Amino acid sequence: MQTNSEPQQGKIVVATDEYTLTDTGFLRAPDTEIFVKNIANWFTGGAKGKFHVYSANGGLIQSRLAKAMTDAGHTWTVNVSQKFDLATLKQYNGVFLGAEPKDNQVLIDYVKSGGNVYLMGGTGYGGAENEAKQWKTFLNEFGLEFSPHYNNIDGNLVINSSHPIFAGVKCLFYYGAQPILNTNADANHQVFESDPGLHAAFENPGTTQGKIVVSADEWVLCDTGFVRAPDTEIFVKNIANWFTGGAKGKFHVYSANHGLIQSRLAKAMTDAGHTWTVNVSQKFDLATLKQYNGVFLGAEPKDNQVLIDYVKSGGNVYLMAGTGYGGYENEAKQWKTFLNEFGLEISPYYINIDGNLVINSNHPIFAGVKCLFYYVAQPILNTKPDVKDHQVFHSDPGLYAAFENPGTPQGKIVVSADEFPLTDVGFVRAPDTEIFVKNIANWFTGGAKGKFHVYSANGGLIQSRLAKAMTDAGHTWTVNVNQKFDLATLKQYNGVFLGAEPKDNQVLIDYVKSGGNVYLMGGTGYGGGENEAKQWKTFLNEFGLEFSPHYINIDGNRTINSSHPIFAGVKCLYSYVGQPILNTKPDAKDHQVFYSDPGLYAAAVYNRIVTSGQFEVKSNLDTGVEFTNTQTKEVSYTFVPSGTWIPGKREQGFSEVTAAGVKSMSPELQTMWNESLKDLQKYLKYPNNTAFALVAVNKTTGVVTEVSAATTIVLKPGETLVFIVNDFPPDYGDNVGTLTVNWSAS
């Protein structure tokens, strides 16, 4: 017998933004209707449901949502002022709410009784901090929480998840999001994150088919892209080499868009020995295309079937999206037939990026490419995720990095992409910043009190909240950007914090290699992104890291999903403008780059835990009966036995005993048994315990507890007790009777 959960369970869907289910959301992302119906089906198990909206916010009361629900056969009512108590909520299969606050305990009780809840954040009701606070009790109960700050998104994003609420859903629309935090990573819930597909590649090895590269944005290969991301030239040459197998190629551009016709791209191709021609009006048929090793196109529409035939005959295609030609919906439509043939599709909506992003991929087109520039992207969707002939490449800026070489005397390094996390603003916007700071100090010192010095005059390291956090934790904290900077001076400190003003990189390298610890911040704007990357390059390269030479706008709290000790207890940190951190030695194990992405949806299943029950222990079973704590926390269980059994057969002269065993016999029989057991006690299954008593044996610890009357036993998660009567091992088979055990959990 096990303390298994009952079948009835409540479910929760949490959305980061109210715009997703507005009429705008339905228009911008056609799969929203599928998403809504999936939620309803997940809540009801596929049956028709009765749902009520406790909100006056546009995210839940507009016509497209109501129509989707009623068209699916569900009952859909709206009244923010309707009575909000458990009895009322239990009339519905699910309630949808957000913005206006409601009693969190009622929601908790509703879910625990089997009810289902859809909760939206990001509504702006009372401000982000207040909005996070008003749902905190409810969400914390199920391992979730809203960030107290908003993030700017404004566009369609793809969610890569096989969860049933996303079945058939390629993308959803967001405008201003309130990230969802995972406060209990081991609990029965998931937070779903999203990142736009920025590039895709198709190849079918072993066939004569050609190859395809799709880019979400035309800015990548324009002159601005080359200037903003110096590795663009490598990227271009990689594409050409991938298309030709390394030979010199003949390529033609069928576009008049700046993303393919500017001078830097043409020069890169011709410098590499390729032929590069441009004419958007040149004849577009299979015979003409087959004269080229590859064609580059985007913006102006071309015959999709010709492209399909060209690829299938061995031709190669580079297609760029995000050009705005005819509008994004039209642009997606005009390439749909071609891309769908190869498991891809362009989103009908765009997303603002405006910065360099790192792509973590070992695909040959990205060999040696640290980052690429994007301005406005039209995400690429994977329509056949189970097919292996194509890939969609996602990207997210490296916001933090850490270096450590265990087993050596070397020190440690923490790198931040932005100076804002440790400013007073960062402390205000992200309350866990204080924990983060103390974690860094503890990681540097191994938990001891440390002596730290700041070599910077930048606000990211010299404001009051940071100094107070360090001194409150018992550390020494001094600031002087002009103090002598040599190895002897640095070795007086457990760690140095710096950024903005340049310092001798070799001194820093020697300091770390001698056991010193360094916190370095980027994104300060000191001398511009390119100069800032350059001034720390020697130091960071020594340890497999590097700053991107360009900045990216973030402006919001970001969640980092990492178990690294510097992030212990840290749900989110604030960033304003980041300078992405690049991993220059991805195969090395001594450093990590930590990426971040806002939690956009969360789903939780509440398994209603049984808190009392009953089981039987048959006296003739020598294996006993198992009882397991299946909860995720330590629980105190009280066991109350009842009933009697006979150790042997009545006709053989044995009398009934309770769970107390011999101690439950009459005084005369006890005396007789105790006398006869003197020499036999050692042969009992559990010789140190009372003969014939009911015992509970902890399979993990081996502890044997007699359960002769009401007995309380504390079990850790997953621990199992075996309940059995304490008899002689050969004699269980002739026992008669059963004991009943009632149990309760507290």
C-alpha positions in Angstrom: 0.0 0.0 0.0 1.3 3.4 -0.8 0.2 7.0 -0.1 -0.6 7.6 -3.7 -2.4 10.7 -4.9 -6.0 10.6 -5.6 -7.1 10.8 -9.3 -8.7 14.2 -8.9 -6.3 17.0 -9.4 -6.5 20.7 -10.1 -4.4 22.4 -12.8 -3.1 25.9 -13.3 -2.0 27.8 -16.4 -0.1 31.1 -15.7 0.4 33.6 -18.5 3.1 36.3 -18.5 1.0 38.8 -20.4 -2.7 39.7 -20.9 -2.3 40.6 -24.6 -2.1 36.9 -25.6 -5.8 36.3 -25.4 -7.0 39.7 -26.6 -8.5 40.2 -30.0 -5.1 41.6 -31.0 -3.5 38.4 -29.8 -5.9 36.3 -31.9 -5.2 38.5 -35.0 -1.4 38.5 -34.6 -1.0 34.8 -33.8 -3.6 32.7 -35.5 -2.8 29.7 -33.3 -4.2 31.5 -30.3 -7.6 29.8 -30.9 -5.9 26.4 -30.8 -4.1 27.4 -27.6 -7.3 28.5 -25.9 -9.0 25.2 -26.8 -6.0 23.2 -25.6 -6.2 24.9 -22.2 -9.9 24.1 -21.9 -9.3 20.5 -22.9 -6.4 20.1 -20.5 -8.6 21.5 -17.7 -11.6 19.2 -18.4 -9.8 16.1 -19.8 -11.5 16.7 -23.1 -15.1 17.1 -21.9 -17.3 20.2 -22.4 -16.6 22.6 -19.5 -18.2 25.4 -17.6 -15.8 28.4 -17.2 -16.1 31.8 -15.6 -14.0 35.0 -15.9 -13.4 37.0 -12.8 -11.8 40.0 -14.6 -12.7 43.2 -16.4 -9.4 43.3 -18.2 -9.3 43.2 -22.0 -7.1 40.1 -21.8 -10.0 37.9 -20.9 -13.3 39.6 -21.9 -12.9 40.3 -25.7 -15.0 38.7 -28.3 -12.5 36.3 -30.0 -11.8 34.5 -26.8 -15.5 34.1 -25.9 -16.3 32.9 -29.4 -13.5 30.3 -29.3 -14.8 28.9 -26.1 -18.4 28.8 -27.0 -17.7 27.4 -30.5 -15.9 24.5 -28.8 -19.1 23.8 -26.8 -18.0 25.3 -23.5 -20.0 27.6 -21.3 -18.3 30.9 -20.9 -19.5 33.6 -18.5 -17.9 36.9 -17.4 -18.6 38.8 -14.1 -15.7 40.3 -12.1 -18.0 41.1 -9.2 -19.6 37.6 -8.8 -19.2 36.1 -5.4 -15.8 34.6 -4.9 -15.8 31.8 -2.4 -15.0 28.1 -2.7 -18.6 27.0 -3.0 -19.2 29.4 -6.0 -15.9 28.4 -7.7 -16.7 24.7 -7.4 -19.6 25.2 -9.8 -17.1 25.7 -12.6 -14.5 23.5 -14.3 -12.2 26.4 -14.3 -11.9 30.1 -13.6 -9.9 32.7 -15.6 -8.6 35.8 -13.8 -6.0 38.5 -13.7 -5.7 42.2 -13.0 -8.3 42.7 -10.2 -7.1 41.0 -7.0 -9.0 38.0 -5.5 -8.6 35.9 -2.3 -5.5 33.8 -2.8 -6.6 31.2 -0.2 -9.9 30.6 -2.0 -7.9 29.9 -5.2 -5.5 27.5 -3.3 -8.5 25.6 -1.8 -10.2 25.5 -5.2 -7.2 24.0 -7.0 -6.7 21.5 -4.1 -10.3 20.4 -4.4 -9.8 19.7 -8.1 -10.5 23.1 -9.7 -8.5 24.7 -12.6 -7.2 28.2 -12.8 -5.9 30.4 -15.7 -4.1 33.5 -14.3 -2.6 36.3 -16.4 0.1 38.7 -15.3 1.5 41.8 -17.0 -1.7 43.7 -16.8 -0.3 46.8 -15.2 -2.9 46.7 -12.5 -1.4 48.7 -9.6 2.1 48.3 -11.1 4.3 45.3 -11.5 5.4 45.1 -7.9 1.9 45.2 -6.6 0.7 42.8 -9.3 3.4 40.3 -8.3 2.5 40.7 -4.6 -1.3 40.2 -5.0 -0.8 36.7 -6.5 2.2 35.7 -4.5 0.5 33.6 -1.9 -1.4 31.6 -4.5 1.5 31.1 -6.9 4.0 30.3 -4.2 1.8 27.4 -3.0 2.5 25.8 -6.3 6.1 26.7 -6.8 5.6 29.8 -9.0 5.8 33.6 -8.7 5.5 36.7 -10.9 8.6 38.9 -11.3 7.9 42.3 -9.7 9.0 44.0 -13.0 7.9 44.0 -16.6 9.9 43.1 -19.7 9.3 44.6 -23.1 8.6 42.1 -25.8 6.1 43.3 -28.5 5.9 40.5 -31.0 5.2 36.8 -31.7 7.4 34.3 -29.9 7.8 30.5 -30.5 7.5 28.2 -27.5 9.4 24.9 -27.9 7.3 22.6 -25.7 5.5 19.3 -26.1 3.1 20.2 -23.2 -0.5 19.5 -24.3 -1.5 23.2 -24.0 0.9 24.0 -26.8 -0.1 21.1 -29.2 -0.3 22.6 -32.7 0.7 26.1 -31.4 3.6 27.6 -33.4 3.7 31.0 -31.8 1.8 33.4 -29.5 1.7 37.2 -29.2 3.1 39.3 -26.4 3.3 43.0 -25.8 4.6 43.7 -22.3 5.4 40.6 -20.2 5.8 39.9 -16.4 8.2 37.0 -16.3 7.1 33.9 -14.3 9.7 32.6 -11.8 10.1 29.0 -10.7 10.4 29.0 -6.9 10.5 25.3 -6.5 12.3 23.5 -9.3 11.6 20.1 -8.0 7.8 20.5 -7.8 5.2 19.3 -10.2 5.1 22.2 -12.6 6.9 23.7 -15.6 7.8 27.2 -16.7 7.9 27.5 -20.5 10.4 29.8 -22.0 10.6 31.2 -25.5 13.2 32.6 -27.9 12.7 33.5 -31.6 14.2 31.3 -34.2 16.7 33.5 -35.9 18.3 31.2 -38.5 17.4 27.8 -39.9 19.3 25.3 -42.1 18.1 22.4 -44.2 20.2 19.5 -45.5 19.4 16.0 -46.4 22.7 14.1 -46.4 23.0 11.1 -48.7 20.6 12.6 -51.2 21.2 14.9 -54.2 19.1 17.6 -52.6 20.6 21.0 -52.0 20.8 23.1 -48.9 18.8 26.0 -47.4 19.7 28.8 -45.0 16.9 31.0 -43.7 17.5 34.2 -41.9 14.9 36.0 -39.7 16.2 39.4 -40.6 17.7 41.2 -43.6 19.9 43.4 -41.5 22.3 40.5 -40.8 24.1 40.8 -44.2 23.8 44.5 -44.8 26.8 46.8 -44.3 25.5 47.8 -40.9 25.5 44.1 -39.9 29.1 43.8 -41.0 30.1 46.8 -39.0 28.1 45.8 -35.9 29.2 42.2 -35.9 32.7 41.6 -37.3 32.1 37.9 -37.6 29.5 38.5 -40.3 32.2 38.0 -42.9 33.1 34.6 -41.5 29.4 33.7 -41.4 29.0 34.6 -45.1 32.0 32.6 -46.2 30.8 29.7 -44.1 27.4 29.7 -45.9 29.2 29.7 -49.3 31.5 26.9 -48.3 28.6 24.8 -46.9 26.7 25.3 -50.2 29.7 24.3 -52.4 31.5 21.8 -50.2 34.4 24.2 -50.0 34.8 24.9 -53.8 34.6 28.2 -55.5 31.0 29.0 -56.2 28.8 31.0 -58.6 26.0 32.8 -56.7 23.2 35.1 -57.8 21.0 37.6 -55.9 17.4 37.8 -56.8 16.6 40.9 -54.6 16.8 44.7 -54.6 16.7 44.7 -50.8 19.7 46.3 -48.9 20.1 43.1 -47.0 21.7 41.4 -50.0 23.0 44.1 -52.3 25.4 46.2 -50.3 29.1 46.4 -50.8 30.5 44.5 -47.8 28.6 41.3 -48.7 29.7 41.5 -52.3 33.3 42.1 -51.3 33.3 39.2 -48.8 32.1 36.8 -51.5 34.4 38.0 -54.3 37.4 38.2 -51.9 36.8 34.5 -51.2 37.0 33.7 -54.9 33.2 33.3 -55.6 31.3 34.8 -58.5 28.6 37.2 -57.2 26.0 38.8 -59.4 22.8 40.8 -58.6 19.7 41.2 -60.7 16.2 40.9 -59.2 14.6 40.9 -62.7 16.7 38.1 -64.2 14.7 35.1 -65.5 13.5 32.9 -62.7 13.1 29.3 -63.9 14.7 26.0 -63.0 17.1 26.1 -66.0 18.4 29.5 -65.1 18.8 28.7 -61.4 20.7 25.6 -62.2 23.5 27.7 -63.6 24.3 28.7 -60.0 25.6 26.9 -57.0 23.3 29.0 -54.9 20.8 31.8 -55.1 20.2 34.5 -52.4 16.7 36.1 -52.2 14.2 37.9 -50.0 11.7 40.7 -50.1 10.5 40.5 -53.8 8.4 37.3 -54.2 9.5 34.5 -56.5 7.9 31.2 -57.7 8.0 28.8 -54.7 7.7 25.7 -56.9 10.8 26.7 -58.9 12.7 27.0 -55.6 11.5 23.6 -54.4 12.5 22.0 -57.7 15.9 23.8 -57.6 16.7 22.5 -54.1 15.5 19.0 -54.9 17.8 19.0 -57.9 20.8 20.0 -55.8 20.6 23.8 -55.7 21.2 25.9 -52.6 19.1 28.8 -51.3 19.6 31.6 -48.8 16.3 33.3 -48.0 16.0 36.3 -45.7 12.8 37.4 -43.9 11.9 40.4 -41.8 12.1 42.8 -44.8 8.6 44.2 -44.3 7.9 43.6 -48.0 4.1 43.8 -48.4 3.7 43.5 -44.6 4.9 40.7 -42.4 1.8 38.5 -42.9 2.2 38.7 -46.6 5.9 38.0 -46.4 5.2 34.9 -44.4 2.6 33.8 -46.9 4.7 34.4 -50.0 7.4 31.9 -48.9 5.1 29.5 -47.1 4.9 26.8 -49.9 8.6 26.7 -50.3 9.5 26.6 -46.7 6.8 24.2 -45.6 8.2 21.7 -48.1 11.3 21.5 -46.0 9.7 21.7 -42.5 10.0 25.4 -42.0 7.9 28.5 -42.0 8.2 32.2 -41.3 6.1 33.8 -38.5 3.5 36.3 -39.8 4.7 38.8 -37.2 8.0 40.4 -36.2 9.9 41.0 -33.0 12.2 43.9 -32.2 15.8 43.0 -31.3 18.2 45.8 -32.3 21.5 44.3 -31.2 24.0 41.5 -31.5 23.0 38.1 -30.4 25.0 35.0 -29.8 24.0 31.7 -31.4 25.1 28.6 -29.5 25.4 26.1 -32.3 28.1 23.9 -33.7 26.5 23.9 -37.2 29.2 24.6 -39.9 27.6 27.9 -40.9 28.4 29.2 -37.4 32.0 28.0 -37.1 34.0 30.8 -35.7 30.9 33.1 -35.5 30.5 34.6 -32.0 27.5 36.9 -32.7 25.4 38.4 -35.5 23.4 41.6 -35.7 19.6 41.8 -35.9 17.3 44.8 -36.0 13.7 43.5 -36.6 13.3 39.8 -36.9 10.5 37.6 -38.3 10.9 34.4 -36.3 11.4 31.1 -38.1 9.1 28.3 -37.1 9.8 24.5 -37.2 6.7 22.8 -38.7 8.2 19.3 -38.6 10.2 19.2 -35.3 10.6 15.4 -35.5 12.3 15.5 -38.9 16.1 15.5 -38.6 17.0 17.2 -42.0 16.6 20.7 -40.7 17.3 22.8 -37.7 16.1 26.1 -36.3 18.8 28.0 -34.4 17.7 30.2 -31.4 19.7 32.8 -29.7 19.9 34.6 -26.3 22.6 36.9 -25.0 25.1 35.6 -22.4 24.4 37.8 -19.4 26.7 36.3 -16.8 29.8 34.0 -16.9 31.8 32.2 -14.2 35.3 30.7 -14.3 36.6 28.1 -11.8 39.4 25.5 -12.1 38.7 23.1 -9.2 41.8 21.2 -7.9 44.1 24.1 -8.7 45.2 27.2 -6.7 43.6 29.4 -9.3 41.0 31.9 -8.3 37.5 32.5 -9.7 35.9 35.0 -12.0 32.4 36.3 -12.4 31.6 38.4 -15.5 28.4 40.5 -15.9 27.2 41.8 -19.2 25.8 44.9 -17.7 26.7 47.4 -14.9 23.1 47.9 -13.8 22.5 44.7 -11.8 24.5 45.9 -8.8 23.4 49.6 -8.9 20.9 50.9 -6.4 18.3 50.6 -9.2 19.2 47.0 -9.6 18.7 46.3 -5.9 15.3 48.0 -6.0 14.1 46.4 -9.2 15.3 42.9 -8.3 15.1 42.2 -4.6 17.3 39.1 -4.9 20.3 41.2 -5.9 21.4 41.2 -2.3 21.4 37.4 -2.2 23.3 37.4 -5.5 26.0 39.7 -4.2 26.5 37.7 -1.0 26.6 34.5 -3.1 29.4 35.9 -5.2 31.4 36.9 -2.0 30.8 33.4 -0.5 31.9 31.7 -3.7 35.0 33.8 -3.8 36.0 33.1 -0.2 34.6 29.7 0.4 32.1 31.1 3.0 34.6 33.0 5.0 34.6 36.8 5.7 36.5 38.5 2.9 38.3 41.7 2.0 37.2 43.2 -1.3 38.3 46.3 -3.3 36.6 48.2 -6.1 38.8 49.5 -8.9 36.0 51.6 -10.6 34.2 54.9 -10.4 31.2 53.5 -12.3 27.8 53.5 -10.6 27.6 49.8 -11.1 30.0 49.2 -8.3 30.1 52.2 -6.0 26.5 52.8 -4.9 25.2 52.4 -1.4 23.1 49.3 -1.6 26.0 47.2 -2.8 28.4 48.5 -0.1 25.8 47.9 2.6 25.1 44.3 1.5 28.8 43.5 1.6 29.5 45.1 5.0 26.3 43.7 6.5 27.6 40.3 5.6 30.8 41.0 7.5 33.1 41.7 4.5 35.5 44.6 4.2 34.6 46.7 1.2 36.8 49.6 -0.1 36.6 51.7 -3.2 39.4 53.6 -4.9 39.8 53.5 -8.7 43.2 55.1 -8.5 44.8 52.7 -5.9 48.0 51.1 -7.1 47.2 48.2 -9.5 49.9 45.5 -9.3 50.0 41.9 -8.3 51.3 42.6 -4.8 48.5 45.1 -4.1 45.8 42.9 -5.4 47.0 39.9 -3.4 46.0 41.8 -0.2 42.4 41.2 -1.2 40.2 38.1 -1.5 38.7 39.7 -4.6 38.6 42.8 -6.7 35.6 44.3 -8.5 36.1 46.3 -11.6 34.7 47.6 -14.9 34.6 50.7 -17.1 38.0 52.2 -16.4 40.7 49.9 -18.1 43.3 48.1 -16.0 46.3 46.0 -16.8 45.0 42.6 -18.1 48.2 40.7 -17.4 48.0 41.8 -13.7 44.5 40.4 -13.6 45.6 37.1 -15.2 48.4 36.7 -12.8 46.1 37.6 -9.9 43.6 34.9 -10.8 46.3 32.3 -11.4 47.7 33.0 -8.0 44.3 32.4 -6.4 42.7 35.8 -6.6 39.0 36.4 -7.5 37.6 38.9 -10.0 34.2 40.4 -10.7 34.2 42.2 -14.0 31.2 44.1 -15.5 30.7 45.1 -19.1 28.1 47.2 -20.8 29.2 50.4 -19.1 29.5 52.4 -22.3 33.1 53.3 -21.4 34.7 54.2 -24.8 31.9 52.4 -26.7 31.1 48.7 -27.0 34.0 47.9 -29.4 36.6 49.6 -27.2 35.1 48.1 -24.0 35.3 44.6 -25.5 38.9 45.2 -26.6 40.2 46.5 -23.3 39.2 43.3 -21.4 39.9 40.9 -24.3 43.3 39.7 -23.2 42.2 38.9 -19.7 38.9 37.2 -20.7 40.4 35.2 -23.6 42.8 33.7 -21.1 39.9 32.0 -19.4 37.7 31.2 -22.5 35.5 34.3 -22.4 35.1 37.6 -24.3 32.7 40.5 -24.5 30.7 41.2 -27.6 31.8 44.4 -29.3 28.2 45.6 -29.4 25.4 46.3 -26.9 21.9 44.9 -26.8 18.9 46.6 -25.1 17.2 44.5 -22.4 15.7 46.9 -19.8 14.0 44.5 -17.4 14.4 41.6 -15.0 15.6 38.4 -16.4 15.5 35.0 -14.9 18.6 32.8 -15.1 17.9 29.0 -15.0 21.1 27.8 -13.4 22.1 25.8 -10.3 25.5 27.5 -10.1 26.1 28.6 -6.5 26.2 32.3 -7.4 22.6 32.0 -8.3 21.3 30.0 -5.3 18.1 31.6 -4.2 18.2 34.2 -7.0 15.0 34.3 -9.0 15.8 37.2 -11.3 18.3 40.1 -11.8 17.8 43.4 -13.5 19.6 44.4 -16.7 19.3 47.6 -18.8 21.8 47.5 -21.7 23.9 44.3 -21.9 27.2 43.5 -23.6 26.8 39.8 -24.4 29.4 37.5 -23.0 30.9 35.1 -25.6 32.3 31.6 -24.9 35.5 31.3 -26.9 36.4 27.9 -25.6 33.0 26.0 -25.4 34.7 22.6 -25.0 36.6 23.7 -21.8 34.9 22.7 -18.5 36.3 25.4 -16.3 33.9 28.2 -17.3 30.2 28.7 -18.0 28.2 31.3 -19.7 24.7 31.8 -18.3 21.9 32.7 -20.6 18.5 34.1 -19.6 15.0 34.1 -21.1 11.8 35.4 -19.6 9.3 32.7 -18.4 6.3 33.3 -20.6 4.0 30.5 -19.5 3.8 28.1 -16.6 1.6 25.1 -16.0 1.2 23.3 -12.8 -0.7 20.2 -11.7 -1.8 19.9 -8.1 -1.9 16.3 -7.0 -4.3 16.1 -4.2 -2.4 14.4 -1.4 -4.2 11.7 0.7 -3.8 12.7 4.4 -5.5 9.7 6.0 -6.3 6.1 5.2 -6.3 2.5 6.2 -4.5 -0.7 5.3 -4.4 -4.3 6.5 -1.5 -6.5 7.6 -2.1 -10.2 7.1 -0.3 -12.2 9.8 0.6 -15.0 7.4 2.6 -12.8 5.0 6.4 -12.9 5.7 6.9 -10.0 3.2 4.7 -7.5 5.1 2.9 -4.4 3.7 4.7 -1.4 2.4 3.8 2.2 3.2 5.6 5.0 1.3 5.7 8.8 1.8 5.1 10.0 -1.7 4.9 13.6 -0.7 7.8 16.0 -1.6 8.4 17.0 2.0 9.0 15.3 5.4 5.8 14.1 7.0 4.8 12.9 10.4 2.5 9.9 10.2 0.5 8.5 13.1 -0.4 4.8 12.9 -3.2 3.2 15.0 -3.4 -0.6 14.9 -6.5 -2.6 15.8 -7.7 -6.2 15.6 -6.2 -9.6 16.6 -4.4 -12.5 15.1 -3.3 -16.0 16.2 0.4 -17.0 16.1 -0.4 -20.5 14.9 -3.6 -22.3 14.8 -6.2 -22.1 17.5 -6.6 -25.8 17.7 -2.9 -26.0 18.5 -3.6 -24.1 21.7 -2.4 -20.6 20.5 -4.5 -17.6 21.7 -5.2 -14.3 20.0 -2.9 -11.4 20.4 -3.2 -7.7 19.4 -0.5 -5.6 17.7 1.3 -5.6 21.1 2.1 -9.2 20.6 3.0 -11.2 23.8 2.4 -8.1 25.9 -1.3 -8.3 25.1 -1.7 -11.8 26.6 -2.9 -12.5 30.1 -0.3 -12.3 32.8 -0.2 -16.1 33.1 0.4 -16.6 29.4 2.9 -13.8 29.3 4.9 -15.6 32.0 4.7 -18.9 30.1 5.7 -17.4 26.8 8.5 -15.3 28.2 9.9 -18.4 29.9 9.7 -20.4 26.7 11.1 -17.6 24.6 14.3 -17.2 26.5 16.2 -19.6 24.2 14.1 -18.8 21.1 14.0 -15.0 21.1 17.1 -14.9 19.0 15.3 -16.8 16.2 12.6 -14.2 15.8 12.6 -12.1 12.6 13.4 -9.1 14.7 15.1 -10.6 17.9 15.4 -7.2 19.6 11.7 -6.6 19.5 8.6 -8.1 21.3 7.5 -11.4 20.0 4.4 -11.3 17.8 4.2 -7.5 18.0 3.4 -5.4 14.9 6.6 -3.6 13.7 7.4 -1.0 11.1 10.8 -1.3 9.4 12.3 1.7 7.6 13.8 0.3 4.4 16.2 3.2 4.1 17.5 3.5 7.6 16.8 -0.1 8.9 15.2 1.3 12.1 12.6 -1.1 13.5 9.7 0.6 15.4 7.0 -1.4 17.4 3.5 -0.2 16.6 1.6 -1.8 19.5 -0.6 1.3 20.0 -0.9 4.8 18.4 2.7 5.5 17.1 4.1 8.5 15.2 6.9 8.0 12.7 8.5 10.8 10.7 9.3 9.9 7.1 11.4 11.8 4.6 10.2 12.0 0.9 10.4 8.6 -0.7 11.0 6.6 2.5 9.1 3.3 2.9 8.0 1.4 6.0 7.4 -2.3 5.9 4.6 -3.4 8.4 4.9 -7.0 9.6 4.2 -9.1 12.6 7.3 -10.3 14.4 7.2 -14.1 14.2 9.7 -16.9 13.6 10.5 -16.9 9.8 9.5 -20.5 9.2 6.2 -20.1 11.0 4.3 -17.3 9.1 2.4 -19.7 6.9 0.2 -21.1 9.7 -0.7 -17.7 11.3 -4.4 -16.7 11.3 -6.0 -13.3 11.3 -5.4 -9.7 10.1 -4.5 -6.5 11.8 -6.0 -3.2 10.6 -3.9 0.0 10.7 -5.5 3.5 10.4 -3.1 6.2 9.5 -3.1 10.0 9.3 -0.6 12.6 8.2 0.3 15.9 9.7 
